């Protein structure tokens, strides 16, 4: 067995998350430690890319907060991710939708995918 795969199996969290792709609107519940307290902060936005595979899989979520675009990269196998909820399924033709960074207002809308 490959040594890298053996080490990756040691660090697996074993949590199951729903399948999503670029264009989907998701809410990520992320655990934040402040001193000795722990709380869950929601980050809701559009997935603009999913990259990597296995334990190194990451996804980038973009939201608009006070007329400023905020992007955050989450590792999918992170123990700090409490939950991932899919709010809307988006219909896009690309795997990486970086063109959303230049669009504002109604132009930045993504059509909903029928399932």
ABEGO torsion letter per residue (X at the ends): XBAAAAAAAAABAGBBBBBBBBGBBBBBBBBBBBEABBBBBBBBBBBABBBEBEAABBBBBBBBBGGBBBBBBBBAABAABABBBBABBBBBABABBAAAAABBEAAABBBBBBX
